[in-house]
Amino acid sequence: MLRRSFIGSCTAALAGSGLFCGVGAASGVARSFSNAPLRISAPLDWFPGRRPTEKLAGVAAWGLPAYEWLWPLGDPDAFRAQSDALGLELSCIVGAGAIASGWMTRREDHDKTEAMFVERVALARRLGCKRLVGLTGAMRDDVSAAEQTDYVIQCLTRLAPIAEDNDVVLVLEALNTRVDHPGFFLTRTDQTVAILKAVDSPNVKMLFDIYHQQITEGDIIRTIRENIAYIDHFHVADNPGRNEPGTGELHYANIFQAIVDTGYTGFVALECGYSTGDYEDALRATLACMPQARNDSIV
């Protein structure tokens, strides 16, 4: 069956059953993200091209304002020039720490964490990127959770002035330990916000990964509404499967509307696979969940 015909028939069927996000599916999927009420970013590697610079044209063609590239490679100045020419932003890169032992939870690793952050901030500035992911590292079994929390706060307090001086934001990400990252230290929103309050910097915020937080704590919309002042970046994937919106249990039409209602103006980045085998179908599925999406024909 032709992909377009298949997607069209699935969209109509799912819309009729109320399972396809609940927005826009019955009357077609929007042509691009240019009129979307949220600033959606998609992974650069989704788009065709032999070189990263070639992929940017695909990002722009979909009307996306930004792309996500956590580990950028190549000539940052050439890439920045092409990105600027297309009116695109790089929404986020990895900044400090890792999903591994040590790092922020170990005081003796704070020097290397700071050195990594300084290097990554320099790269981010060349690329025109304002947000960098912070990762605490793994939970230790030799000291208490309270002591590890203090170490994380101490580390972030060292990194905060660097972020402030360079006009970037370090976004601290909580991860789920049940499915994807056993043993990781930072898991809950309340835990993250308590750390951010202690650090007390406008340039250290939370990366709210909807997929991870659904697995860890659920209550996604209420949690976003109550903590939006501390959130400066979102990651999007459905659960289970970590695929595009509309493939799992999360009602992304309602979640996206809730984010819009908070007045949030940052990026909402897709960090997911796609169950259809086609990144364009994943983008269409995301558009179908957008509040106020235009009813253009499927491209």
C-alpha positions in Angstrom: 0.0 0.0 0.0 1.2 3.5 -0.8 2.5 5.3 2.4 0.3 8.4 1.8 -2.8 6.3 1.3 -2.0 4.2 4.4 -1.4 7.2 6.6 -4.6 8.9 5.4 -6.7 5.8 6.1 -5.1 5.3 9.5 -5.6 9.0 10.4 -9.3 8.8 9.5 -9.8 5.6 11.4 -8.0 6.7 14.5 -9.7 10.0 14.5 -13.1 8.3 14.5 -12.1 6.2 17.4 -10.7 9.2 19.4 -7.3 7.6 19.7 -5.2 9.8 17.4 -4.3 12.7 19.7 -7.8 14.1 19.5 -6.9 17.2 17.5 -6.9 17.8 13.7 -6.9 14.2 12.6 -10.4 14.2 11.3 -9.9 17.0 8.9 -6.3 16.5 7.8 -2.8 17.1 9.2 -1.2 20.5 9.0 1.3 21.1 6.2 4.1 22.5 8.4 5.0 23.7 11.8 5.1 27.4 10.8 1.8 28.2 12.5 2.2 25.8 15.4 1.7 27.5 18.9 4.7 25.7 20.3 8.3 25.9 19.1 8.9 22.3 18.0 12.4 21.0 17.4 13.2 17.7 15.7 16.3 15.6 15.7 18.7 16.6 12.9 19.5 13.0 12.1 15.9 12.4 11.0 16.4 14.5 7.9 18.0 13.2 4.6 21.4 14.3 3.5 24.9 13.0 3.4 26.2 15.9 5.6 24.6 17.7 8.5 24.5 20.9 6.6 22.3 19.2 3.9 19.9 18.0 6.6 19.1 21.6 7.6 17.1 22.2 4.4 14.7 19.4 5.4 14.2 21.0 8.9 13.4 24.4 7.3 11.1 22.8 4.7 8.8 21.5 7.5 8.6 25.0 9.0 10.4 23.9 12.1 12.1 26.8 14.0 14.8 24.5 15.4 16.6 21.2 15.4 18.0 19.1 18.2 21.6 17.9 17.9 22.9 16.8 21.2 26.4 15.9 20.0 27.2 18.2 17.1 30.1 17.3 14.8 32.0 19.1 12.1 32.8 22.8 11.5 30.6 24.7 13.9 31.1 28.1 12.1 30.1 26.7 8.7 27.1 25.0 10.3 26.1 28.1 12.1 26.3 30.2 8.9 23.9 27.7 7.1 21.6 27.5 10.1 21.4 31.3 10.4 20.7 31.6 6.6 17.7 29.3 7.0 16.4 31.0 10.1 17.0 28.0 12.3 18.2 27.5 15.8 19.9 24.6 17.5 17.7 24.0 20.5 20.0 22.0 22.8 23.3 20.2 23.1 24.8 18.0 25.8 26.6 20.3 28.3 27.9 18.7 31.5 27.9 15.3 33.2 26.9 11.9 31.9 24.6 8.8 32.4 27.5 7.1 34.2 29.1 6.7 37.6 30.5 9.8 39.2 30.2 13.3 37.8 28.0 15.7 39.8 27.3 13.1 42.6 31.0 12.7 43.3 32.8 15.8 44.6 36.2 14.7 43.2 34.6 14.7 39.7 33.5 18.3 39.8 36.7 19.6 38.2 36.2 17.5 35.2 32.5 18.3 35.1 33.3 22.0 35.1 36.0 21.5 32.4 33.5 19.7 30.2 30.9 22.5 30.7 33.4 25.2 29.8 34.3 23.4 26.6 30.7 22.7 25.6 29.6 26.3 26.4 32.3 27.5 23.9 30.9 25.1 21.3 27.3 26.2 22.0 28.1 29.8 21.6 29.8 29.2 18.2 26.7 27.2 17.2 24.2 29.8 18.5 22.8 27.4 21.0 21.3 28.6 24.3 20.6 25.4 26.2 22.9 22.6 27.4 21.8 19.4 29.1 23.1 18.7 32.6 23.3 15.1 33.8 24.0 14.3 37.5 25.5 10.9 37.0 24.6 7.6 38.8 23.4 7.1 42.3 26.1 6.0 44.7 25.9 3.3 47.3 28.7 4.5 49.5 27.1 7.8 50.8 23.5 8.9 51.5 21.2 10.4 49.0 21.2 13.6 51.0 25.0 13.9 50.7 24.8 13.2 47.0 22.2 15.9 46.6 24.6 18.3 48.4 27.3 17.4 45.9 25.0 18.0 43.0 24.1 21.4 44.4 27.8 22.3 44.9 28.6 21.3 41.4 25.8 23.3 39.8 26.7 26.3 42.0 30.1 26.2 40.3 28.6 25.9 36.8 25.9 28.6 37.3 28.2 31.6 36.9 29.7 30.1 33.8 26.2 29.8 32.3 25.2 33.3 33.5 28.4 34.9 32.0 27.8 33.2 28.7 24.0 33.8 28.4 23.2 30.1 28.2 21.0 27.9 30.3 22.0 24.5 31.8 18.9 22.3 31.8 19.1 19.5 34.3 17.4 16.3 33.1 15.7 13.7 35.3 15.7 10.2 33.8 13.6 7.1 34.6 15.3 4.2 36.3 12.6 1.7 35.8 13.0 1.1 32.0 15.9 3.0 30.5 18.5 4.1 33.0 18.8 1.9 36.1 20.8 3.6 38.9 20.6 7.1 37.6 20.5 9.7 40.5 18.1 12.3 39.4 14.6 11.0 38.7 11.8 13.1 40.0 10.5 16.6 39.3 10.3 17.6 43.0 13.8 16.3 43.5 15.0 18.4 40.6 13.2 21.6 41.7 14.5 21.3 45.2 18.0 21.3 43.8 17.3 24.3 41.5 15.9 26.3 44.4 19.1 25.6 46.3 21.3 26.7 43.4 19.1 29.7 42.8 20.3 30.8 39.3 18.1 31.9 36.4 20.5 30.0 34.2 20.1 26.6 35.8 16.7 25.1 35.0 15.0 21.7 34.3 14.8 19.7 31.1 11.3 18.1 31.5 11.3 14.9 29.5 7.7 13.9 29.3 8.5 10.2 28.5 10.8 9.8 31.5 8.5 11.6 33.9 5.5 9.6 32.7 7.3 6.4 33.7 8.7 7.8 37.0 5.8 9.8 38.4 2.9 10.3 35.9 0.5 13.2 36.6 2.2 15.0 33.7 -0.1 18.0 33.1 -0.4 18.9 36.8 3.4 18.6 37.3 4.1 20.8 34.3 1.6 23.5 35.4 3.0 23.6 39.0 6.6 23.7 38.0 6.7 25.6 34.7 8.8 28.4 36.3 11.7 25.9 36.6 11.3 24.3 33.2 13.3 25.7 30.2 13.2 22.7 27.8 11.0 19.8 27.0 11.7 16.4 25.4 8.8 14.5 23.8 8.1 10.8 23.3 5.1 8.6 23.9 5.1 5.7 26.3 5.5 2.8 26.0 7.9 2.5 23.1 9.4 6.0 23.2 8.0 6.7 19.7 6.1 9.7 18.3 3.0 11.3 19.9 -0.1 9.3 19.3 1.5 5.8 19.6 1.1 5.3 23.3 -0.8 6.2 26.5 0.0 9.9 26.6 -2.7 12.3 25.4 -0.3 14.7 23.7 -3.1 17.1 22.4 -3.9 17.8 26.0 -0.3 18.0 27.1 0.7 20.4 24.3 -2.4 22.6 25.1 -1.4 22.6 28.8 2.1 23.8 27.9 0.7 26.5 25.6 -1.6 27.6 28.4 1.3 28.2 30.8 2.7 30.8 28.4 5.9 28.8 27.9 8.0 30.2 25.0 11.0 27.8 24.9 11.5 24.7 22.7 9.6 21.5 22.8 12.0 18.9 21.2 11.1 15.5 19.8 13.4 12.9 21.3 11.8 9.8 20.1 11.8 7.1 17.4 9.0 6.6 15.0 6.8 3.5 14.7 5.9 4.1 11.1 9.4 3.8 9.7 9.2 7.3 8.2 10.2 10.5 10.0 7.7 12.5 7.9 4.9 10.4 9.3 6.2 11.1 12.8 6.1 14.8 12.1 2.6 14.5 10.8 1.5 12.7 13.9 3.0 15.4 16.1 1.3 18.1 14.0 -2.0 16.3 14.5 -1.6 16.8 18.3 -0.9 20.6 17.9 -3.5 23.0 19.3 -4.9 25.3 16.6 -3.1 23.3 13.9 -4.1 24.3 10.4 -6.2 21.9 8.4 -4.0 21.8 5.3 -3.6 18.7 3.2 -1.0 16.0 3.9 2.2 16.6 2.0 
